[in-house]
Amino acid sequence: MFRNMLQWDAVTQRALQRTTIREIADQAGVSIATVSRVLNGRGDVSDETRDLVSRVIRENGYTANRNARGLSAGRTGLVGVVVPLVFPAYFAYILAGAAEALFERDLQIVLSPTGNEYAREVSVFNRLHGVTDGSLIILPEESSEELERHLDNGFRFVVIDPLMQLDERIPSVSAANTSGADQAMRHLLQLGHRRIAHITGPKGWLATEDRRRGYRAALAAAGTLPDPGLEAEAIPEIDSGRDAATALLALPDPPTAIFAFNDNIAIGAVQAARARGLRVPDDLSVVGFDDVEHATVVTPALTTVRQPLAEMGRTAVSLLSRLMERQSLETLHVELATRLVVRDSTAPLRNR
């Protein structure tokens, strides 16, 4: 009996430590995803691996004591995630990364879609304060001043992909939009294109202005003055992109390439080209931005700038966790690198 008490005491001690799913994976020599599949009872794991992971979980007291660890730290174990919409792939990728990172830290999501409604966002965010340990807020409609008031009231949160310019006090994670636009433009310029149209996002959006800056800077570096007539605005949807591209392609001297604010707009541009009897990329090159699933299933497959969307979600969770633990931070603002992915929608300029 004394021996059993010693064994129980050892297990209890381990359970009280803040063991994470990453530590379980390291001890078992498997991936975090494999541990997650075992914990959720998924069938796509071999019996041998399942037994190994289950044994490591039992030895660490992981499953039985998750809630106890959160409560013992005086926290709820809940993190709010405020998001405009859940379905579009852009948001889904960010949510997937955030959800995985929260699971690794024994935290649970309180998912709060706002439907792009300002009043609903304000209401949701206010309610999360006090019932969660902190929040992530994606593309917030609230102004920097309004978000600052939440900080002043002691609420810990991180903004993912800020819609507008934020005060330096507000923690944020974003992508390198200017660099991404520069990469897209340099690619088109190297292919010989000079009449390159830019279908931007809504005026005033931080991403819009950053990508416009990269677009114009690349043209200037190539000795080409930006033509205001080759810039059009669209909301980030296929129909809007198609309408904007239709107007650009109807110009007396139409563009030979289009750099679009996002993949949906780029797909709309491809549709507009086809409607005019143009071939992509033979007659018109098109570059998007985001690299979501649609980019690979359209024909031709879309050349686009890849945003590390899932990594943005994971990084935001990491930043928020450190804020909740009141750890010192080197920076409150993280900008993740973007990368051009060349596929089939771009080609060298051909003589008309």
Solvent accessible surface area in square Angstrom, and as a share of the most:
residue,aa,sasa,rsa
1,M,183,0.82
2,F,146,0.61
3,R,177,0.65
4,N,97,0.50
5,M,115,0.52
6,L,102,0.51
7,Q,97,0.43
8,W,181,0.63
9,D,78,0.40
10,A,39,0.30
11,V,47,0.27
12,T,48,0.28
13,Q,115,0.51
14,R,84,0.31
15,A,3,0.03
16,L,113,0.56
17,Q,112,0.50
18,R,117,0.43
19,T,10,0.06
20,T,38,0.22
21,I,0,0.00
22,R,127,0.46
23,E,77,0.34
24,I,0,0.00
25,A,2,0.01
26,D,103,0.53
27,Q,106,0.47
28,A,9,0.07
29,G,68,0.65
30,V,40,0.23
31,S,60,0.39
32,I,29,0.15
33,A,47,0.37
34,T,18,0.10
35,V,0,0.00
36,S,21,0.13
37,R,64,0.24
38,V,17,0.10
39,L,47,0.23
40,N,100,0.51
41,G,59,0.56
42,R,120,0.44
43,G,73,0.70
44,D,86,0.45
45,V,18,0.10
46,S,67,0.43
47,D,112,0.58
48,E,143,0.64
49,T,35,0.20
50,R,60,0.22
51,D,94,0.49
52,L,60,0.30
53,V,0,0.00
54,S,28,0.18
55,R,108,0.40
56,V,6,0.04
57,I,14,0.07
58,R,156,0.57
59,E,74,0.33
60,N,11,0.06
61,G,9,0.08
62,Y,0,0.00
63,T,83,0.48
64,A,92,0.72
65,N,36,0.19
66,R,54,0.20
67,N,108,0.55
68,A,48,0.37
69,R,7,0.03
70,G,18,0.18
71,L,129,0.64
72,S,88,0.57
73,A,55,0.43
74,G,70,0.67
75,R,43,0.16
76,T,68,0.40
77,G,12,0.11
78,L,58,0.29
79,V,0,0.00
80,G,0,0.00
81,V,1,0.00
82,V,2,0.01
83,V,0,0.00
84,P,7,0.05
85,L,71,0.35
86,V,62,0.35
87,F,187,0.78
88,P,45,0.28
89,A,22,0.17
90,Y,33,0.12
91,F,19,0.08
92,A,40,0.31
93,Y,84,0.32
94,I,0,0.00
95,L,19,0.10
96,A,63,0.48
97,G,1,0.01
98,A,1,0.01
99,A,42,0.32
100,E,56,0.25
101,A,3,0.02
102,L,2,0.01
103,F,46,0.19
104,E,10,0.05
105,R,71,0.26
106,D,28,0.15
107,L,12,0.06
108,Q,102,0.45
109,I,59,0.30
110,V,49,0.28
111,L,78,0.39
112,S,14,0.09
113,P,46,0.29
114,T,2,0.01
115,G,31,0.29
116,N,82,0.42
117,E,96,0.43
118,Y,106,0.40
119,A,75,0.58
120,R,110,0.40
121,E,4,0.02
122,V,39,0.23
123,S,49,0.32
124,V,14,0.08
125,F,0,0.00
126,N,79,0.41
127,R,160,0.58
128,L,7,0.04
129,H,65,0.29
130,G,65,0.62
131,V,86,0.49
132,T,11,0.06
133,D,14,0.07
134,G,0,0.00
135,S,0,0.00
136,L,0,0.00
137,I,0,0.00
138,I,2,0.01
139,L,27,0.13
140,P,3,0.02
141,E,66,0.30
142,E,6,0.03
143,S,44,0.28
144,S,15,0.10
145,E,105,0.47
146,E,34,0.15
147,L,0,0.00
148,E,37,0.16
149,R,139,0.51
150,H,15,0.07
151,L,38,0.19
152,D,96,0.50
153,N,104,0.53
154,G,49,0.47
155,F,7,0.03
156,R,64,0.23
157,F,0,0.00
158,V,0,0.00
159,V,0,0.00
160,I,0,0.00
161,D,12,0.06
162,P,9,0.06
163,L,13,0.06
164,M,85,0.38
165,Q,132,0.59
166,L,24,0.12
167,D,48,0.25
168,E,138,0.62
169,R,107,0.39
170,I,0,0.00
171,P,4,0.02
172,S,12,0.07
173,V,0,0.00
174,S,22,0.14
175,A,3,0.02
176,A,12,0.10
177,N,9,0.05
178,T,50,0.29
179,S,53,0.34
180,G,0,0.00
181,A,0,0.00
182,D,34,0.17
183,Q,53,0.24
184,A,0,0.00
185,M,0,0.00
186,R,115,0.42
187,H,26,0.12
188,L,0,0.00
189,L,17,0.09
190,Q,150,0.67
191,L,40,0.20
192,G,32,0.30
193,H,5,0.02
194,R,112,0.41
195,R,69,0.25
196,I,1,0.01
197,A,0,0.00
198,H,1,0.00
199,I,0,0.00
200,T,2,0.01
201,G,0,0.00
202,P,22,0.14
203,K,149,0.63
204,G,40,0.39
205,W,61,0.21
206,L,41,0.21
207,A,10,0.08
208,T,0,0.00
209,E,52,0.23
210,D,28,0.15
211,R,8,0.03
212,R,36,0.13
213,R,133,0.49
214,G,1,0.01
215,Y,1,0.00
216,R,105,0.38
217,A,54,0.42
218,A,1,0.01
219,L,4,0.02
220,A,65,0.51
221,A,75,0.58
222,A,42,0.32
223,G,71,0.68
224,T,32,0.19
225,L,158,0.79
226,P,46,0.29
227,D,54,0.28
228,P,112,0.71
229,G,45,0.43
230,L,7,0.03
231,E,35,0.16
232,A,25,0.19
233,E,94,0.42
234,A,5,0.04
235,I,90,0.46
236,P,34,0.21
237,E,96,0.43
238,I,55,0.28
239,D,85,0.44
240,S,25,0.16
241,G,0,0.00
242,R,79,0.29
243,D,95,0.49
244,A,10,0.08
245,A,0,0.00
246,T,60,0.35
247,A,63,0.49
248,L,7,0.03
249,L,5,0.03
250,A,62,0.48
251,L,59,0.29
252,P,138,0.87
253,D,72,0.37
254,P,33,0.21
255,P,2,0.01
256,T,13,0.08
257,A,0,0.00
258,I,0,0.00
259,F,0,0.00
260,A,0,0.00
261,F,10,0.04
262,N,14,0.07
263,D,2,0.01
264,N,38,0.20
265,I,0,0.00
266,A,0,0.00
267,I,12,0.06
268,G,0,0.00
269,A,0,0.00
270,V,8,0.04
271,Q,66,0.29
272,A,1,0.01
273,A,0,0.00
274,R,124,0.45
275,A,89,0.69
276,R,124,0.45
277,G,62,0.60
278,L,55,0.27
279,R,133,0.49
280,V,18,0.10
281,P,29,0.18
282,D,54,0.28
283,D,53,0.28
284,L,1,0.00
285,S,0,0.00
286,V,0,0.00
287,V,0,0.00
288,G,0,0.00
289,F,0,0.00
290,D,9,0.05
291,D,18,0.10
292,V,11,0.06
293,E,104,0.47
294,H,77,0.34
295,A,0,0.00
296,T,73,0.43
297,V,100,0.57
298,V,36,0.21
299,T,100,0.58
300,P,17,0.11
301,A,21,0.16
302,L,0,0.00
303,T,0,0.00
304,T,0,0.00
305,V,0,0.00
306,R,88,0.32
307,Q,8,0.04
308,P,33,0.21
309,L,5,0.03
310,A,27,0.21
311,E,69,0.31
312,M,0,0.00
313,G,0,0.00
314,R,91,0.33
315,T,25,0.14
316,A,0,0.00
317,V,1,0.00
318,S,38,0.25
319,L,11,0.06
320,L,1,0.00
321,S,17,0.11
322,R,95,0.35
323,L,33,0.16
324,M,12,0.05
325,E,77,0.35
326,R,185,0.67
327,Q,93,0.41
328,S,100,0.64
329,L,42,0.21
330,E,176,0.79
331,T,70,0.41
332,L,55,0.27
333,H,75,0.34
334,V,38,0.22
335,E,118,0.53
336,L,31,0.15
337,A,84,0.65
338,T,10,0.06
339,R,131,0.48
340,L,31,0.15
341,V,21,0.12
342,V,85,0.49
343,R,53,0.19
344,D,86,0.45
345,S,0,0.00
346,T,15,0.09
347,A,21,0.16
348,P,86,0.54
349,L,78,0.39
350,R,131,0.48
351,N,155,0.79
352,R,174,0.63
